[in-house]
């Protein structure tokens, strides 16, 4: 037997190591490992997430993009504690989203994450003023009536109103606010209990481009000044293009990322540089961009060769054995 060939025990150890959950880093806010979500309806199973992997560092500002049905909204609902994954692992700020009890899940939604819906009517109670809407999550947290709680809540409401530049709207009810103003109040409501992570589902979907840009600036304020990790699901190219990191989801998996950074040239002028990367999962799978595949006519299978410092992926030009026999 060739001594260079791996033994059965070697292969077994490698397989167990690949299957083991990844160890989260101390600066990781969100970690999803081989996340699966299967829905069943009328005896038909639909796999919305198919082994998705995602890591978001604390203090990051990330956009999730993808076509309808790609799985991005399913992922957001899982991260928000509104849905439970079928398999895999998902942790947010130390909370195990698969192993939480009902009581833990309620505490998680109240304290660890904030959520902003696309539909402004879902974020605010119509009979409360902006200030009262912001104070409500703190009251529901269970600290109402304790010594000094009322003063601390009032101070938190004031600071959020000022940070989001809506202090003059404190006494207005939702019906007296524009769509953009309602979303700013909704962001303040989501941040009332000072969550570590803020999630938003198409927050600019019902707004014009100018108002949408202002709302995105509010998310930047939350990220920069209030220290929250922000994850936004969006179709809006304005939002996706303004974050440091955009993660694309396709067919229930993360398929590519665009990373942006500010560079300064020799004249001191600043510009934004961006580069797209395809994602490599733990089994070695990648999803190549459709535009690349279409440009080279790649489908079904491709030829792969290992070079000194890279991997070459080329159209398969080998003749099909069945064609030769014909």
C-alpha positions as CSV (number, residue, x, y, z in Angstrom):
1,X,0.0,0.0,0.0
2,X,1.3,3.5,-0.9
3,X,2.3,5.2,2.4
4,X,1.3,8.6,0.9
5,X,-2.4,7.5,0.6
6,X,-4.6,8.5,3.5
7,X,-5.8,5.6,5.7
8,X,-9.4,5.0,6.7
9,X,-8.7,6.5,10.1
10,X,-7.2,9.7,8.4
11,X,-10.3,10.1,6.3
12,X,-12.6,9.5,9.3
13,X,-10.8,12.3,11.3
14,X,-11.0,14.6,8.3
15,X,-14.7,14.0,7.9
16,X,-15.4,14.5,11.6
17,X,-13.4,17.8,11.6
18,X,-15.3,19.1,8.6
19,X,-18.6,18.2,10.3
20,X,-17.7,19.8,13.6
21,X,-19.3,23.2,14.4
22,X,-17.0,26.2,13.8
23,X,-15.6,27.9,16.9
24,X,-16.9,31.5,16.9
25,X,-14.4,34.4,17.3
26,X,-14.8,36.8,20.2
27,X,-15.5,39.7,17.8
28,X,-18.2,37.8,15.9
29,X,-21.8,39.1,16.2
30,X,-23.5,36.7,13.8
31,X,-22.4,33.2,12.8
32,X,-24.4,30.8,10.6
33,X,-22.9,27.4,9.8
34,X,-24.5,25.1,7.2
35,X,-27.9,26.7,8.0
36,X,-30.9,24.8,6.7
37,X,-34.6,25.8,6.7
38,X,-37.2,23.5,5.1
39,X,-40.9,24.4,4.8
40,X,-43.6,21.8,4.2
41,X,-46.9,22.5,2.6
42,X,-49.4,19.9,1.3
43,X,-46.8,17.2,1.4
44,X,-44.3,19.3,-0.6
45,X,-41.0,20.3,1.0
46,X,-39.3,23.5,-0.1
47,X,-35.7,24.1,1.1
48,X,-35.4,27.9,1.6
49,X,-31.9,27.7,3.0
50,X,-29.5,25.0,1.8
51,X,-26.5,25.0,4.0
52,X,-26.0,28.8,4.2
53,X,-22.8,30.1,5.8
54,X,-22.5,33.7,7.0
55,X,-20.3,35.5,9.5
56,X,-20.8,39.2,10.5
57,X,-18.3,40.9,12.8
58,X,-19.3,43.2,15.6
59,X,-19.8,46.8,14.5
60,X,-20.2,45.9,10.8
61,X,-22.8,47.3,8.4
62,X,-23.9,44.7,6.0
63,X,-26.5,44.5,3.1
64,X,-28.0,41.2,2.1
65,X,-29.2,41.1,-1.5
66,X,-30.8,38.4,-3.7
67,X,-33.7,37.7,-6.0
68,X,-37.1,36.9,-4.7
69,X,-37.1,33.4,-3.3
70,X,-33.3,33.4,-2.7
71,X,-33.7,32.9,1.0
72,X,-32.6,36.3,2.3
73,X,-35.9,37.0,4.1
74,X,-36.0,33.5,5.6
75,X,-32.5,34.2,7.0
76,X,-33.5,37.5,8.4
77,X,-36.5,36.0,10.2
78,X,-34.3,33.4,11.7
79,X,-31.8,36.0,12.9
80,X,-34.7,38.0,14.4
81,X,-35.9,35.0,16.4
82,X,-39.2,35.0,14.4
83,X,-38.4,31.6,12.8
84,X,-36.5,28.5,13.8
85,X,-33.9,26.8,11.5
86,X,-34.4,23.1,10.6
87,X,-30.7,22.2,10.9
88,X,-27.2,23.7,11.1
89,X,-26.2,26.3,13.7
90,X,-26.8,30.0,14.1
91,X,-25.7,32.2,16.9
92,X,-26.2,35.9,17.5
93,X,-24.3,37.6,20.3
94,X,-23.9,34.3,22.1
95,X,-27.6,33.2,21.7
96,X,-28.0,29.8,20.1
97,X,-31.0,30.2,17.8
98,X,-31.6,26.5,17.6
99,X,-31.4,25.7,21.3
100,X,-33.3,28.6,22.9
101,X,-36.4,28.0,25.0
102,X,-39.5,30.0,24.4
103,X,-38.6,32.2,27.4
104,X,-35.1,32.7,26.0
105,X,-36.4,33.5,22.6
106,X,-38.7,36.2,24.0
107,X,-35.8,37.8,26.0
108,X,-33.6,37.6,22.8
109,X,-36.2,39.5,20.8
110,X,-36.6,42.1,23.5
111,X,-32.9,42.7,24.3
112,X,-30.4,41.3,21.8
113,X,-31.9,42.4,18.5
114,X,-34.0,45.2,17.1
115,X,-36.1,44.8,13.9
116,X,-37.4,47.3,11.4
117,X,-40.1,46.2,9.0
118,X,-40.6,47.5,5.5
119,X,-44.2,48.4,6.1
120,X,-44.1,51.4,8.4
121,X,-47.5,50.5,9.9
122,X,-46.0,47.4,11.4
123,X,-43.3,49.3,13.3
124,X,-45.5,51.8,15.2
125,X,-48.7,51.8,17.3
126,X,-51.0,54.4,15.7
127,X,-52.5,55.6,19.0
128,X,-49.1,56.4,20.6
129,X,-46.9,59.4,20.0
130,X,-43.3,58.9,18.6
131,X,-41.9,59.3,22.1
132,X,-44.4,56.8,23.6
133,X,-43.7,54.3,20.8
134,X,-40.0,54.5,21.7
135,X,-40.6,54.1,25.4
136,X,-42.8,51.1,25.0
137,X,-40.1,48.4,24.4
138,X,-38.3,49.6,27.6
139,X,-41.6,49.3,29.6
140,X,-42.3,45.8,28.2
141,X,-38.8,44.7,29.2
142,X,-40.1,44.7,32.8
143,X,-38.3,47.6,34.5
144,X,-41.2,50.0,34.7
145,X,-41.8,51.3,38.2
146,X,-38.3,50.5,39.6
147,X,-36.3,53.3,41.2
148,X,-35.1,55.8,38.6
149,X,-36.4,53.7,35.7
150,X,-38.8,56.3,34.4
151,X,-36.0,59.0,34.3
152,X,-33.6,56.6,32.5
153,X,-36.3,55.7,30.0
154,X,-37.1,59.4,29.3
155,X,-33.4,60.1,28.9
156,X,-33.0,57.2,26.5
157,X,-36.0,58.4,24.4
158,X,-34.6,61.9,24.2
159,X,-31.1,60.7,23.2
160,X,-32.6,58.5,20.4
161,X,-34.8,61.2,19.1
162,X,-31.8,63.6,19.0
163,X,-29.4,61.0,17.4
164,X,-31.9,60.3,14.6
165,X,-32.7,64.1,14.2
166,X,-36.4,63.7,15.0
167,X,-36.6,65.5,18.4
168,X,-39.3,67.9,17.1
169,X,-41.5,64.9,16.3
170,X,-41.7,63.5,19.8
171,X,-45.4,64.4,20.4
172,X,-46.7,63.4,17.0
173,X,-48.6,60.2,16.2
174,X,-47.7,58.1,13.2
175,X,-50.5,59.5,11.0
176,X,-49.0,62.9,11.5
177,X,-45.6,61.8,10.1
178,X,-44.3,61.2,6.6
179,X,-43.1,57.8,5.5
180,X,-39.4,58.7,6.1
181,X,-40.2,60.2,9.5
182,X,-42.1,57.0,10.5
183,X,-39.1,54.9,9.5
184,X,-36.7,57.1,11.6
185,X,-39.0,56.6,14.6
186,X,-39.2,52.9,13.8
187,X,-35.4,52.7,14.0
188,X,-35.4,54.5,17.3
189,X,-38.0,52.0,18.6
190,X,-35.8,49.1,17.5
191,X,-32.9,50.6,19.3
192,X,-34.8,51.4,22.5
193,X,-33.4,48.6,24.6
194,X,-29.9,49.1,23.2
195,X,-29.7,45.8,21.2
196,X,-26.3,44.7,19.9
197,X,-27.7,43.9,16.5
198,X,-30.2,45.8,14.3
199,X,-32.0,44.0,11.5
200,X,-34.0,45.7,8.8
201,X,-36.2,44.2,6.1
202,X,-36.4,46.4,3.0
203,X,-36.6,49.6,5.1
204,X,-36.5,51.9,2.1
205,X,-38.8,49.8,-0.1
206,X,-41.8,52.2,0.2
207,X,-39.8,55.4,0.1
208,X,-38.5,57.6,-2.8
209,X,-34.8,57.7,-3.5
210,X,-34.1,60.9,-1.6
211,X,-35.9,59.8,1.5
212,X,-34.3,56.4,1.2
213,X,-30.9,58.0,1.3
214,X,-31.8,59.9,4.4
215,X,-33.0,56.7,6.1
216,X,-29.8,54.9,5.2
217,X,-27.9,57.8,6.8
218,X,-30.0,57.0,10.0
219,X,-28.7,53.4,9.9
220,X,-25.2,54.7,9.6
221,X,-25.8,56.8,12.6
222,X,-27.0,53.8,14.6
223,X,-24.0,51.8,13.4
224,X,-21.4,54.5,14.0
225,X,-22.7,56.4,17.0
226,X,-24.8,53.8,18.9
227,X,-22.4,50.9,18.2
228,X,-25.0,48.5,16.8
229,X,-24.1,45.8,14.2
230,X,-26.6,46.5,11.3
231,X,-27.8,43.9,8.7
232,X,-30.2,45.2,6.0
233,X,-32.1,43.1,3.5
234,X,-32.6,45.2,0.4
235,X,-33.3,45.4,-3.3
236,X,-32.3,49.0,-3.3
237,X,-28.9,49.5,-5.2
238,X,-28.4,52.8,-3.3
239,X,-28.4,51.0,0.0
240,X,-26.4,48.0,-1.2
241,X,-23.8,50.3,-2.7
242,X,-23.3,52.4,0.4
243,X,-22.2,49.6,2.8
244,X,-18.8,48.2,3.3
245,X,-19.9,44.7,2.6
246,X,-22.7,43.4,0.4
247,X,-23.5,39.7,0.6
248,X,-25.5,38.1,-2.2
249,X,-27.7,35.0,-1.5
250,X,-28.7,32.7,-4.3
251,X,-30.6,29.4,-4.0
252,X,-30.4,29.4,-0.2
253,X,-26.7,29.9,0.0
254,X,-24.3,32.8,0.2
255,X,-23.0,33.1,-3.4
256,X,-20.8,36.2,-3.5
257,X,-19.6,39.3,-1.6
258,X,-18.7,42.8,-2.6
259,X,-16.2,44.4,-0.3
260,X,-15.6,48.2,-0.4
261,X,-12.9,50.4,1.0
262,X,-11.9,54.0,0.8
263,X,-8.5,54.6,-0.9
264,X,-6.5,57.8,-1.2
265,X,-4.4,58.6,-4.3
266,X,-1.1,60.4,-4.5
267,X,-3.0,63.8,-4.7
268,X,-5.0,63.1,-1.5
269,X,-8.3,62.5,-3.3
270,X,-10.5,59.8,-1.8
271,X,-12.5,57.2,-3.8
272,X,-14.3,54.0,-3.0
273,X,-12.7,50.8,-4.3
274,X,-14.8,47.7,-4.5
275,X,-14.2,44.0,-5.5
276,X,-16.5,41.1,-5.8
277,X,-15.6,37.7,-4.4
278,X,-17.4,34.3,-4.8
279,X,-18.0,32.4,-1.6
280,X,-16.3,29.1,-0.8
281,X,-18.2,26.9,1.6
282,X,-16.8,24.2,3.9
283,X,-17.3,21.5,1.2
284,X,-15.4,23.5,-1.4
285,X,-18.5,24.6,-3.4
286,X,-18.6,27.9,-5.1
287,X,-21.4,29.7,-7.0
288,X,-19.9,31.3,-10.1
289,X,-21.6,34.5,-11.3
290,X,-24.2,33.8,-14.0
291,X,-22.7,36.5,-16.3
292,X,-19.3,34.7,-16.3
293,X,-20.9,31.3,-17.1
294,X,-23.0,32.8,-19.9
295,X,-20.1,34.6,-21.4
296,X,-18.1,31.4,-21.7
297,X,-21.0,29.1,-22.4
298,X,-20.4,27.1,-19.2
299,X,-23.0,24.6,-18.1
300,X,-23.4,21.1,-16.6
301,X,-19.7,20.6,-16.0
302,X,-16.4,22.6,-16.2
303,X,-12.7,21.7,-16.4
304,X,-10.7,22.6,-13.4
305,X,-6.9,22.7,-13.2
306,X,-4.5,23.6,-10.4
307,X,-1.9,26.2,-11.2
308,X,1.0,27.4,-9.0
309,X,-1.1,30.1,-7.2
310,X,-4.6,29.8,-8.5
311,X,-7.3,27.4,-9.8
312,X,-8.3,27.6,-13.4
313,X,-11.9,27.0,-14.3
314,X,-12.6,26.5,-18.1
315,X,-15.4,25.3,-20.3
316,X,-15.4,21.6,-20.7
317,X,-14.2,20.8,-24.3
318,X,-13.9,17.1,-23.9
319,X,-15.9,15.0,-26.4
320,X,-18.8,13.1,-24.8
321,X,-18.1,9.3,-25.1
322,X,-21.7,8.8,-26.2
323,X,-21.1,11.2,-29.1
324,X,-18.1,9.2,-30.2
325,X,-20.0,5.9,-30.2
326,X,-22.8,7.5,-32.3
